């Protein structure tokens, strides 16, 4: 399967603004395995002062935080959803973000692009980032 080119994306100025407005990040697909990118990125963001909320089908805690099975289970406000899932899964993630109604940023990590899901998220008022690593982008602002 060929990777889509992201036709909907934030620029560097918008990304700087995103990090200023973000406090709580739900990480969809946060692995407990510290060799995985999702774990390394979430740990970095946590170390930078962001509240990390793991979304994973197993485990009770990851990085010292309670694990939820879905975005819809989280009982408090989420600013950003940082996605480490296959591109086809982004449709479901976008739908969950829309159903929640409080997600401001829909961020698909490096090599993850789904323009239809991104368009849907943007239509419902979310800022969208695709095919970019949140850790790399945050470090670039320092």
FENPE-V658926 format. One record per residue. RES is the residue in one letter. SS is DSSP state (2 for helix, 1 for strand, 0 for the rest). NEAR is the number of other ideal C-beta (glycine too) atoms within 10 Angstrom. D_CENTER is the distance of its C-alpha to the mean C-alpha in Angstrom with 1 decimal. Layout:
BEGIN
res=RES ss=SS near=NEAR d_center=D_CENTER
res=RES ss=SS near=NEAR d_center=D_CENTER
END
This chain:
BEGIN
res=X ss=0 near=6 d_center=22.6
res=X ss=0 near=4 d_center=21.9
res=X ss=0 near=10 d_center=18.6
res=X ss=0 near=15 d_center=18.2
res=X ss=0 near=10 d_center=18.4
res=X ss=0 near=18 d_center=15.7
res=X ss=0 near=10 d_center=17.9
res=X ss=0 near=18 d_center=15.4
res=X ss=0 near=19 d_center=13.7
res=X ss=0 near=21 d_center=13.7
res=X ss=0 near=9 d_center=16.5
res=X ss=2 near=10 d_center=16.9
res=X ss=2 near=8 d_center=18.3
res=X ss=2 near=13 d_center=15.5
res=X ss=2 near=21 d_center=12.9
res=X ss=2 near=14 d_center=15.5
res=X ss=2 near=14 d_center=15.6
res=X ss=2 near=22 d_center=11.8
res=X ss=2 near=16 d_center=12.1
res=X ss=2 near=8 d_center=15.4
res=X ss=2 near=11 d_center=14.3
res=X ss=0 near=21 d_center=11.3
res=X ss=0 near=11 d_center=12.5
res=X ss=1 near=16 d_center=10.4
res=X ss=1 near=22 d_center=6.8
res=X ss=1 near=25 d_center=6.2
res=X ss=1 near=29 d_center=5.3
res=X ss=1 near=26 d_center=6.4
res=X ss=0 near=21 d_center=9.2
res=X ss=0 near=26 d_center=9.8
res=X ss=0 near=19 d_center=13.4
res=X ss=0 near=16 d_center=16.3
res=X ss=0 near=11 d_center=17.9
res=X ss=0 near=10 d_center=17.8
res=X ss=0 near=7 d_center=18.6
res=X ss=0 near=14 d_center=15.3
res=X ss=2 near=16 d_center=12.8
res=X ss=2 near=22 d_center=9.9
res=X ss=2 near=19 d_center=12.5
res=X ss=2 near=15 d_center=13.7
res=X ss=2 near=23 d_center=10.5
res=X ss=2 near=27 d_center=9.7
res=X ss=2 near=16 d_center=13.5
res=X ss=2 near=17 d_center=13.7
res=X ss=2 near=22 d_center=11.3
res=X ss=2 near=16 d_center=13.3
res=X ss=2 near=10 d_center=16.4
res=X ss=0 near=12 d_center=15.7
res=X ss=0 near=7 d_center=15.9
res=X ss=0 near=21 d_center=12.5
res=X ss=1 near=15 d_center=12.5
res=X ss=1 near=21 d_center=10.3
res=X ss=1 near=25 d_center=10.2
res=X ss=1 near=24 d_center=10.3
res=X ss=1 near=26 d_center=10.2
res=X ss=0 near=18 d_center=12.9
res=X ss=0 near=8 d_center=16.2
res=X ss=0 near=9 d_center=18.4
res=X ss=0 near=12 d_center=19.1
res=X ss=0 near=9 d_center=19.8
res=X ss=1 near=10 d_center=18.2
res=X ss=1 near=24 d_center=15.9
res=X ss=0 near=17 d_center=16.2
res=X ss=0 near=8 d_center=18.5
res=X ss=1 near=15 d_center=16.1
res=X ss=1 near=12 d_center=16.8
res=X ss=0 near=18 d_center=15.0
res=X ss=1 near=16 d_center=14.3
res=X ss=0 near=11 d_center=14.9
res=X ss=0 near=13 d_center=12.8
res=X ss=2 near=20 d_center=10.9
res=X ss=2 near=12 d_center=14.4
res=X ss=2 near=12 d_center=16.0
res=X ss=0 near=18 d_center=14.4
res=X ss=0 near=5 d_center=17.3
res=X ss=0 near=8 d_center=16.1
res=X ss=0 near=12 d_center=14.1
res=X ss=0 near=21 d_center=10.3
res=X ss=0 near=17 d_center=9.5
res=X ss=1 near=27 d_center=5.8
res=X ss=1 near=26 d_center=3.3
res=X ss=1 near=28 d_center=0.8
res=X ss=1 near=28 d_center=3.9
res=X ss=0 near=22 d_center=7.2
res=X ss=0 near=17 d_center=9.7
res=X ss=0 near=11 d_center=12.6
res=X ss=2 near=20 d_center=12.6
res=X ss=2 near=10 d_center=14.9
res=X ss=2 near=17 d_center=12.5
res=X ss=2 near=26 d_center=10.3
res=X ss=2 near=13 d_center=13.3
res=X ss=2 near=14 d_center=13.2
res=X ss=2 near=24 d_center=9.6
res=X ss=2 near=27 d_center=10.6
res=X ss=2 near=16 d_center=13.8
res=X ss=2 near=19 d_center=12.4
res=X ss=2 near=28 d_center=10.6
res=X ss=2 near=16 d_center=14.0
res=X ss=2 near=11 d_center=15.9
res=X ss=2 near=15 d_center=14.4
res=X ss=0 near=9 d_center=15.3
res=X ss=0 near=11 d_center=13.6
res=X ss=0 near=25 d_center=10.1
res=X ss=0 near=16 d_center=10.5
res=X ss=1 near=25 d_center=7.6
res=X ss=1 near=27 d_center=5.9
res=X ss=1 near=26 d_center=4.3
res=X ss=1 near=30 d_center=5.8
res=X ss=0 near=23 d_center=7.2
res=X ss=0 near=16 d_center=11.0
res=X ss=0 near=12 d_center=13.2
res=X ss=0 near=22 d_center=10.9
res=X ss=0 near=19 d_center=12.4
res=X ss=0 near=24 d_center=13.4
res=X ss=2 near=17 d_center=15.2
res=X ss=2 near=13 d_center=16.4
res=X ss=2 near=26 d_center=13.1
res=X ss=2 near=23 d_center=12.1
res=X ss=2 near=14 d_center=15.6
res=X ss=2 near=20 d_center=15.4
res=X ss=2 near=27 d_center=12.3
res=X ss=2 near=16 d_center=14.3
res=X ss=2 near=10 d_center=17.4
res=X ss=0 near=15 d_center=16.2
res=X ss=0 near=10 d_center=15.6
res=X ss=0 near=20 d_center=11.9
res=X ss=1 near=20 d_center=11.3
res=X ss=1 near=22 d_center=9.8
res=X ss=1 near=26 d_center=8.9
res=X ss=0 near=27 d_center=9.7
res=X ss=0 near=16 d_center=11.2
res=X ss=0 near=19 d_center=10.5
res=X ss=0 near=19 d_center=9.7
res=X ss=2 near=27 d_center=8.2
res=X ss=2 near=19 d_center=11.2
res=X ss=2 near=12 d_center=13.7
res=X ss=2 near=18 d_center=13.0
res=X ss=2 near=19 d_center=13.2
res=X ss=2 near=11 d_center=16.3
res=X ss=2 near=12 d_center=17.8
res=X ss=2 near=11 d_center=18.0
res=X ss=0 near=5 d_center=20.1
END
